[in-house]
Amino acid sequence: MRRTIDSCRPPQMHRINIGFTLLEMLVVLVILGMTTTLLSQGLATTWQNFERLGTKHLSLSAAELPRQWFRDSVKHALLYHPSQAVVQGAPASFRLVSAAVPNDPDHVPKSMEWTIKEEVGIWSLGFFSQDIDPVFIKDSIQPMQFQYLVQNEWGALFSPEDARLPNAVRVIEGVDTWIMVVPGRPVEADVPGELALFGEYDF
């Protein structure tokens, strides 16, 4: 019996596709390109926003730094002797002993002075201490002066005969209060009554 050629062939096996077709690769590349474009645009926008925020934060910090230095120096004002005045205040100067002298990383109590000077219609606020030359940190076209709160009254002079701090200190710029600070310690030196029984004492 004669066999045909077709009958001698083995049964047809199912072909298994391994890998991607050209069309699938093109679709993947298009999607990847679109995703990369959107991601790069989003990152660029995000970095621009960060730069704007960073610049704004730096400008705010630079504007706030003079206030922070003045606030810290007054809050950490010290009194050493129960009868010796170490704090003196005038409209253009404020002298004190502070444990937070600006720009001093050691935070060692030192005598310092805040000062206001006027030149050609510009008022400048600055400070200096025994080892820091005058540093001016704020300029204004409006007149500035110090004022001191004593017994619920504001005045332009503070000259105690004993160890006292004003109840508050403020810097007036024009007609507005630029900053007001309350000392962080008692405004009067606290000396135990029995201390005098031991005779002379030093501080």
MIDOSE-1310 file (N, C-alpha, C; in nm, 2 decimals, decimal comma, always signed):
residues 203
mrrt	+0,09/-0,12/+0,00/+0,00/+0,00/+0,00/+0,09/+0,12/+0,00; +0,06/+0,21/-0,08/+0,15/+0,33/-0,10/+0,10/+0,44/+0,00; +0,21/+0,49/+0,06/+0,18/+0,60/+0,15/+0,21/+0,73/+0,08; +0,13/+0,83/+0,12/+0,15/+0,97/+0,06/+0,25/+1,04/+0,14
idsc	+0,31/+1,14/+0,08/+0,41/+1,22/+0,15/+0,36/+1,28/+0,28; +0,23/+1,33/+0,27/+0,17/+1,40/+0,39/+0,16/+1,31/+0,51; +0,13/+1,18/+0,48/+0,10/+1,09/+0,59/+0,23/+1,06/+0,66; +0,35/+1,08/+0,60/+0,47/+1,05/+0,67/+0,52/+1,16/+0,76
rppq	+0,46/+1,28/+0,75/+0,51/+1,39/+0,83/+0,46/+1,37/+0,98; +0,54/+1,41/+1,07/+0,50/+1,40/+1,21/+0,39/+1,50/+1,24; +0,32/+1,47/+1,34/+0,21/+1,57/+1,38/+0,27/+1,71/+1,40; +0,19/+1,81/+1,36/+0,24/+1,95/+1,37/+0,25/+1,99/+1,52
mhri	+0,36/+2,05/+1,56/+0,38/+2,09/+1,70/+0,34/+2,24/+1,71; +0,29/+2,28/+1,82/+0,25/+2,42/+1,84/+0,38/+2,50/+1,87; +0,39/+2,61/+1,80/+0,51/+2,70/+1,81/+0,49/+2,79/+1,93; +0,59/+2,80/+2,02/+0,58/+2,89/+2,13/+0,66/+3,02/+2,10
nigf	+0,60/+3,13/+2,11/+0,67/+3,26/+2,09/+0,75/+3,30/+2,21; +0,87/+3,32/+2,19/+0,96/+3,37/+2,30/+1,01/+3,51/+2,25; +1,00/+3,61/+2,35/+1,05/+3,75/+2,32/+0,93/+3,84/+2,28; +0,96/+3,96/+2,24/+0,86/+4,06/+2,20/+0,87/+4,08/+2,05
tlle	+0,75/+4,11/+2,00/+0,75/+4,15/+1,86/+0,79/+4,29/+1,84; +0,82/+4,33/+1,72/+0,86/+4,46/+1,69/+0,76/+4,57/+1,73; +0,63/+4,53/+1,71/+0,52/+4,63/+1,74/+0,52/+4,65/+1,89; +0,53/+4,54/+1,97/+0,53/+4,55/+2,12/+0,65/+4,64/+2,17
mlvv	+0,77/+4,62/+2,10/+0,88/+4,70/+2,14/+0,86/+4,85/+2,11; +0,80/+4,88/+2,00/+0,77/+5,02/+1,96/+0,67/+5,08/+2,06; +0,57/+5,00/+2,11/+0,48/+5,06/+2,20/+0,55/+5,08/+2,34; +0,63/+4,99/+2,38/+0,70/+5,01/+2,51/+0,79/+5,13/+2,50
lvil	+0,86/+5,15/+2,39/+0,95/+5,27/+2,37/+0,87/+5,40/+2,37; +0,76/+5,40/+2,31/+0,68/+5,52/+2,31/+0,63/+5,56/+2,45; +0,58/+5,46/+2,52/+0,54/+5,48/+2,66/+0,65/+5,52/+2,75; +0,77/+5,46/+2,73/+0,89/+5,50/+2,81/+0,93/+5,64/+2,78
gmtt	+0,93/+5,68/+2,65/+0,96/+5,82/+2,62/+0,87/+5,92/+2,67; +0,74/+5,89/+2,67/+0,64/+5,98/+2,73/+0,66/+5,99/+2,88; +0,68/+5,88/+2,94/+0,70/+5,88/+3,09/+0,82/+5,96/+3,13; +0,93/+5,94/+3,05/+1,06/+6,01/+3,08/+1,04/+6,16/+3,06
tlls	+0,97/+6,20/+2,96/+0,94/+6,35/+2,93/+0,86/+6,41/+3,05; +0,75/+6,34/+3,09/+0,67/+6,39/+3,19/+0,75/+6,40/+3,33; +0,83/+6,30/+3,35/+0,91/+6,29/+3,48/+1,01/+6,41/+3,48; +1,08/+6,43/+3,37/+1,18/+6,53/+3,36/+1,12/+6,67/+3,38
qgla	+1,00/+6,69/+3,32/+0,93/+6,82/+3,34/+0,89/+6,84/+3,48; +0,84/+6,73/+3,54/+0,79/+6,74/+3,68/+0,91/+6,77/+3,78; +1,02/+6,70/+3,75/+1,14/+6,73/+3,83/+1,19/+6,87/+3,82; +1,19/+6,92/+3,69/+1,24/+7,06/+3,67/+1,15/+7,16/+3,74
ttwq	+1,02/+7,14/+3,74/+0,92/+7,22/+3,81/+0,94/+7,21/+3,96; +0,97/+7,09/+4,01/+0,99/+7,07/+4,15/+1,11/+7,15/+4,20; +1,22/+7,14/+4,12/+1,35/+7,20/+4,16/+1,33/+7,35/+4,16; +1,26/+7,40/+4,06/+1,23/+7,55/+4,05/+1,15/+7,59/+4,17
nfer	+1,05/+7,52/+4,21/+0,98/+7,55/+4,34/+1,07/+7,55/+4,46; +1,15/+7,45/+4,47/+1,25/+7,44/+4,58/+1,34/+7,56/+4,58; +1,39/+7,60/+4,47/+1,48/+7,72/+4,46/+1,40/+7,84/+4,50; +1,28/+7,86/+4,46/+1,20/+7,98/+4,50/+1,18/+7,98/+4,65
lgtk	+1,14/+7,86/+4,70/+1,12/+7,85/+4,85/+1,25/+7,87/+4,92; +1,36/+7,82/+4,87/+1,49/+7,84/+4,94/+1,53/+7,99/+4,94; +1,51/+8,06/+4,83/+1,54/+8,20/+4,82/+1,46/+8,28/+4,92; +1,33/+8,24/+4,92/+1,23/+8,31/+5,01/+1,27/+8,29/+5,15
hlsl	+1,31/+8,16/+5,19/+1,34/+8,13/+5,33/+1,47/+8,21/+5,37; +1,57/+8,21/+5,28/+1,69/+8,28/+5,31/+1,67/+8,43/+5,33; +1,58/+8,49/+5,25/+1,55/+8,63/+5,26/+1,48/+8,66/+5,39; +1,38/+8,57/+5,43/+1,31/+8,58/+5,56/+1,41/+8,57/+5,67
saae	+1,50/+8,47/+5,66/+1,60/+8,45/+5,77/+1,69/+8,57/+5,79; +1,73/+8,63/+5,67/+1,82/+8,75/+5,68/+1,75/+8,87/+5,74; +1,62/+8,88/+5,72/+1,54/+8,99/+5,77/+1,51/+8,96/+5,92; +1,50/+8,84/+5,96/+1,47/+8,80/+6,10/+1,59/+8,80/+6,19
lprq	+1,71/+8,78/+6,13/+1,83/+8,77/+6,21/+1,86/+8,88/+6,31; +1,85/+9,01/+6,27/+1,87/+9,12/+6,36/+1,77/+9,11/+6,48; +1,65/+9,08/+6,45/+1,55/+9,07/+6,56/+1,59/+8,96/+6,66; +1,63/+8,84/+6,60/+1,66/+8,73/+6,68/+1,78/+8,76/+6,77
wfrd	+1,89/+8,83/+6,72/+2,00/+8,86/+6,80/+1,97/+8,96/+6,91; +1,89/+9,06/+6,88/+1,85/+9,15/+6,99/+1,76/+9,08/+7,09; +1,67/+9,00/+7,05/+1,58/+8,93/+7,14/+1,67/+8,84/+7,23; +1,76/+8,76/+7,18/+1,84/+8,67/+7,26/+1,93/+8,74/+7,36
svkh	+1,99/+8,85/+7,31/+2,08/+8,92/+7,40/+2,00/+8,98/+7,52; +1,88/+9,03/+7,50/+1,80/+9,09/+7,61/+1,75/+8,97/+7,70; +1,70/+8,87/+7,64/+1,64/+8,76/+7,72/+1,75/+8,69/+7,81; +1,88/+8,70/+7,77/+1,98/+8,64/+7,85/+2,07/+8,75/+7,92
ally	+2,01/+8,86/+7,95/+2,07/+8,96/+8,03/+2,10/+8,92/+8,17; +2,21/+8,95/+8,23/+2,25/+8,91/+8,36/+2,27/+9,02/+8,46; +2,25/+8,99/+8,59/+2,29/+9,09/+8,70/+2,39/+9,02/+8,79; +2,50/+9,09/+8,82/+2,60/+9,03/+8,90/+2,60/+9,07/+9,05
hpsq	+2,57/+9,19/+9,07/+2,59/+9,25/+9,21/+2,45/+9,31/+9,25; +2,42/+9,29/+9,38/+2,29/+9,34/+9,42/+2,28/+9,49/+9,43; +2,39/+9,56/+9,43/+2,38/+9,71/+9,44/+2,46/+9,78/+9,32; +2,52/+9,71/+9,23/+2,59/+9,77/+9,13/+2,51/+9,76/+9,00
avvq	+2,49/+9,88/+8,93/+2,42/+9,88/+8,81/+2,51/+9,84/+8,69; +2,47/+9,74/+8,62/+2,55/+9,70/+8,50/+2,47/+9,73/+8,37; +2,35/+9,78/+8,39/+2,26/+9,81/+8,27/+2,23/+9,96/+8,27; +2,26/+10,01/+8,15/+2,23/+10,16/+8,13/+2,16/+10,17/+8,00
gapa	+2,06/+10,26/+7,99/+1,99/+10,28/+7,87/+1,97/+10,42/+7,83; +1,98/+10,45/+7,71/+1,96/+10,59/+7,66/+1,89/+10,57/+7,52; +1,84/+10,68/+7,46/+1,77/+10,67/+7,34/+1,85/+10,60/+7,22; +1,98/+10,62/+7,23/+2,07/+10,57/+7,12/+2,16/+10,46/+7,16
sfrl	+2,15/+10,42/+7,29/+2,24/+10,31/+7,33/+2,18/+10,23/+7,45; +2,21/+10,11/+7,45/+2,16/+10,02/+7,56/+2,28/+9,92/+7,59; +2,33/+9,94/+7,72/+2,44/+9,86/+7,76/+2,39/+9,76/+7,86; +2,45/+9,64/+7,85/+2,41/+9,53/+7,94/+2,51/+9,42/+7,94
vsaa	+2,50/+9,33/+8,03/+2,58/+9,20/+8,03/+2,49/+9,09/+7,99; +2,53/+9,02/+7,89/+2,45/+8,91/+7,83/+2,52/+8,79/+7,81; +2,45/+8,67/+7,83/+2,51/+8,54/+7,80/+2,49/+8,50/+7,65; +2,43/+8,59/+7,58/+2,40/+8,56/+7,44/+2,44/+8,68/+7,35
vpnd	+2,57/+8,71/+7,36/+2,62/+8,82/+7,27/+2,61/+8,77/+7,12; +2,55/+8,85/+7,03/+2,54/+8,80/+6,90/+2,67/+8,76/+6,83; +2,67/+8,66/+6,75/+2,78/+8,61/+6,68/+2,90/+8,56/+6,77; +2,86/+8,52/+6,89/+2,95/+8,46/+6,99/+2,92/+8,32/+7,01
pdhv	+2,99/+8,22/+6,95/+2,95/+8,08/+6,97/+2,97/+8,03/+7,11; +3,06/+8,09/+7,19/+3,09/+8,04/+7,32/+2,98/+8,07/+7,43; +2,90/+8,17/+7,40/+2,79/+8,21/+7,49/+2,84/+8,24/+7,63; +2,96/+8,30/+7,64/+3,01/+8,34/+7,77/+2,96/+8,48/+7,81
pksm	+2,91/+8,50/+7,93/+2,86/+8,63/+7,96/+2,96/+8,74/+7,94; +2,92/+8,84/+7,87/+3,01/+8,96/+7,84/+2,93/+9,09/+7,84; +3,01/+9,19/+7,87/+2,95/+9,33/+7,86/+2,94/+9,36/+7,71; +2,82/+9,41/+7,67/+2,80/+9,45/+7,53/+2,71/+9,58/+7,53
ewti	+2,71/+9,63/+7,41/+2,62/+9,75/+7,40/+2,56/+9,75/+7,26; +2,43/+9,78/+7,26/+2,35/+9,80/+7,14/+2,36/+9,95/+7,12; +2,37/+9,99/+6,99/+2,38/+10,13/+6,96/+2,30/+10,17/+6,83; +2,26/+10,29/+6,83/+2,19/+10,34/+6,71/+2,26/+10,47/+6,67
keev	+2,31/+10,47/+6,54/+2,37/+10,59/+6,49/+2,30/+10,64/+6,37; +2,31/+10,77/+6,34/+2,24/+10,84/+6,23/+2,34/+10,91/+6,14; +2,34/+10,88/+6,02/+2,43/+10,95/+5,92/+2,35/+10,97/+5,79; +2,34/+11,10/+5,75/+2,28/+11,14/+5,63/+2,14/+11,08/+5,62
giws	+2,06/+11,09/+5,72/+1,92/+11,05/+5,71/+1,90/+10,90/+5,72; +2,01/+10,82/+5,75/+2,00/+10,68/+5,76/+2,03/+10,64/+5,91; +1,94/+10,57/+5,97/+1,96/+10,52/+6,11/+2,00/+10,38/+6,10; +2,11/+10,34/+6,18/+2,16/+10,21/+6,18/+2,17/+10,15/+6,32
lgff	+2,12/+10,03/+6,33/+2,13/+9,96/+6,46/+2,24/+9,86/+6,46; +2,33/+9,86/+6,56/+2,44/+9,77/+6,57/+2,48/+9,74/+6,71; +2,58/+9,66/+6,73/+2,62/+9,61/+6,86/+2,77/+9,60/+6,86; +2,83/+9,60/+6,98/+2,97/+9,57/+7,00/+2,99/+9,52/+7,14
sqdi	+3,11/+9,46/+7,16/+3,14/+9,41/+7,29/+3,29/+9,43/+7,31; +3,34/+9,37/+7,42/+3,48/+9,39/+7,45/+3,58/+9,32/+7,35; +3,53/+9,22/+7,28/+3,62/+9,16/+7,18/+3,55/+9,16/+7,04; +3,45/+9,23/+7,02/+3,38/+9,24/+6,89/+3,37/+9,39/+6,85
dpvf	+3,43/+9,42/+6,73/+3,42/+9,56/+6,68/+3,27/+9,59/+6,65; +3,23/+9,71/+6,64/+3,09/+9,75/+6,60/+3,05/+9,68/+6,47; +2,93/+9,62/+6,49/+2,87/+9,55/+6,37/+2,73/+9,61/+6,36; +2,70/+9,67/+6,24/+2,57/+9,72/+6,22/+2,48/+9,63/+6,14
ikds	+2,37/+9,59/+6,19/+2,29/+9,48/+6,13/+2,15/+9,53/+6,07; +2,12/+9,65/+6,09/+1,99/+9,70/+6,04/+2,00/+9,85/+6,01; +1,95/+9,88/+5,89/+1,94/+10,02/+5,84/+1,80/+10,06/+5,82; +1,77/+10,19/+5,84/+1,63/+10,24/+5,82/+1,63/+10,38/+5,78
iqpm	+1,54/+10,42/+5,70/+1,53/+10,57/+5,67/+1,44/+10,64/+5,77; +1,38/+10,56/+5,87/+1,30/+10,63/+5,97/+1,38/+10,63/+6,10; +1,36/+10,73/+6,18/+1,44/+10,74/+6,31/+1,41/+10,62/+6,40; +1,52/+10,57/+6,46/+1,51/+10,46/+6,56/+1,56/+10,51/+6,69
qfqy	+1,50/+10,45/+6,80/+1,55/+10,47/+6,93/+1,51/+10,36/+7,02; +1,58/+10,35/+7,14/+1,55/+10,25/+7,24/+1,45/+10,31/+7,34; +1,36/+10,23/+7,39/+1,27/+10,27/+7,50/+1,26/+10,16/+7,60; +1,24/+10,20/+7,73/+1,25/+10,10/+7,84/+1,12/+10,11/+7,92
lvqn	+1,07/+10,00/+7,96/+0,95/+9,99/+8,04/+0,99/+9,97/+8,19; +0,95/+10,07/+8,27/+0,98/+10,07/+8,41/+0,85/+10,12/+8,49; +0,80/+10,04/+8,58/+0,68/+10,07/+8,65/+0,57/+10,10/+8,56; +0,55/+10,02/+8,46/+0,44/+10,03/+8,36/+0,44/+10,16/+8,28
ewga	+0,56/+10,22/+8,27/+0,57/+10,34/+8,19/+0,69/+10,33/+8,10; +0,67/+10,37/+7,97/+0,78/+10,37/+7,87/+0,86/+10,50/+7,88; +0,99/+10,49/+7,88/+1,08/+10,61/+7,88/+1,20/+10,58/+7,79; +1,27/+10,69/+7,76/+1,38/+10,68/+7,67/+1,51/+10,67/+7,75
lfsp	+1,50/+10,67/+7,89/+1,62/+10,66/+7,97/+1,60/+10,55/+8,07; +1,71/+10,48/+8,10/+1,71/+10,38/+8,21/+1,84/+10,39/+8,27; +1,84/+10,44/+8,40/+1,97/+10,46/+8,47/+1,95/+10,43/+8,62; +1,95/+10,30/+8,65/+1,92/+10,26/+8,79/+2,04/+10,28/+8,88
edar	+2,01/+10,30/+9,00/+2,12/+10,31/+9,10/+2,16/+10,18/+9,16; +2,08/+10,08/+9,13/+2,12/+9,94/+9,18/+2,11/+9,84/+9,07; +2,13/+9,72/+9,10/+2,12/+9,61/+9,00/+1,98/+9,59/+8,96; +1,94/+9,64/+8,85/+1,80/+9,62/+8,79/+1,81/+9,61/+8,64
lpna	+1,71/+9,54/+8,59/+1,68/+9,54/+8,45/+1,55/+9,61/+8,42; +1,53/+9,67/+8,30/+1,40/+9,72/+8,27/+1,30/+9,60/+8,26; +1,18/+9,63/+8,28/+1,08/+9,52/+8,26/+1,06/+9,48/+8,12; +1,10/+9,57/+8,02/+1,09/+9,53/+7,88/+1,18/+9,64/+7,81
vrvi	+1,22/+9,60/+7,69/+1,30/+9,70/+7,61/+1,24/+9,69/+7,47; +1,23/+9,80/+7,40/+1,18/+9,80/+7,26/+1,26/+9,89/+7,18; +1,26/+9,86/+7,05/+1,32/+9,95/+6,95/+1,21/+10,01/+6,87; +1,20/+10,14/+6,87/+1,10/+10,22/+6,79/+1,16/+10,26/+6,66
egvd	+1,09/+10,22/+6,55/+1,13/+10,26/+6,42/+1,01/+10,35/+6,36; +1,04/+10,48/+6,35/+0,94/+10,57/+6,31/+0,83/+10,58/+6,42; +0,71/+10,54/+6,39/+0,60/+10,54/+6,49/+0,57/+10,40/+6,53; +0,64/+10,30/+6,48/+0,60/+10,16/+6,50/+0,71/+10,10/+6,59
twim	+0,67/+9,99/+6,66/+0,76/+9,91/+6,74/+0,82/+9,80/+6,65; +0,95/+9,82/+6,63/+1,02/+9,72/+6,55/+1,03/+9,58/+6,62; +1,07/+9,59/+6,75/+1,07/+9,47/+6,84/+1,06/+9,51/+6,98; +1,00/+9,42/+7,06/+0,99/+9,44/+7,21/+1,03/+9,31/+7,27
vvpg	+1,11/+9,32/+7,37/+1,16/+9,20/+7,44/+1,15/+9,22/+7,59; +1,11/+9,11/+7,65/+1,10/+9,10/+7,80/+1,22/+9,02/+7,85; +1,30/+9,06/+7,94/+1,41/+8,98/+7,99/+1,37/+8,85/+8,05; +1,45/+8,75/+8,03/+1,41/+8,61/+8,07/+1,45/+8,58/+8,21
rpve	+1,51/+8,67/+8,28/+1,55/+8,65/+8,42/+1,48/+8,76/+8,51; +1,48/+8,74/+8,64/+1,42/+8,85/+8,73/+1,49/+8,98/+8,70; +1,41/+9,09/+8,70/+1,47/+9,22/+8,67/+1,54/+9,28/+8,79; +1,53/+9,22/+8,90/+1,60/+9,27/+9,02/+1,68/+9,16/+9,08
advp	+1,81/+9,19/+9,12/+1,90/+9,09/+9,18/+1,83/+9,04/+9,31; +1,83/+8,91/+9,33/+1,77/+8,85/+9,44/+1,88/+8,80/+9,54; +1,89/+8,87/+9,65/+2,00/+8,84/+9,75/+1,93/+8,80/+9,88; +1,97/+8,68/+9,93/+1,91/+8,63/+10,05/+1,94/+8,72/+10,17
gela	+1,84/+8,74/+10,25/+1,85/+8,84/+10,36/+1,96/+8,80/+10,46; +1,98/+8,67/+10,48/+2,08/+8,62/+10,58/+2,23/+8,64/+10,53; +2,25/+8,68/+10,40/+2,38/+8,69/+10,34/+2,46/+8,80/+10,41; +2,39/+8,91/+10,45/+2,46/+9,02/+10,52/+2,52/+8,98/+10,65
lfge	+2,46/+8,88/+10,72/+2,51/+8,84/+10,85/+2,65/+8,78/+10,85; +2,70/+8,74/+10,73/+2,83/+8,69/+10,72/+2,94/+8,79/+10,69; +2,90/+8,92/+10,70/+3,00/+9,02/+10,68/+3,01/+9,06/+10,53; +3,13/+9,10/+10,49/+3,15/+9,14/+10,36/+3,15/+9,02/+10,26
ydf	+3,11/+9,05/+10,14/+3,10/+8,94/+10,04/+3,13/+9,00/+9,91; +3,18/+8,92/+9,82/+3,22/+8,96/+9,69/+3,13/+8,88/+9,59; +3,12/+8,94/+9,47/+3,04/+8,88/+9,36/+3,13/+8,87/+9,24
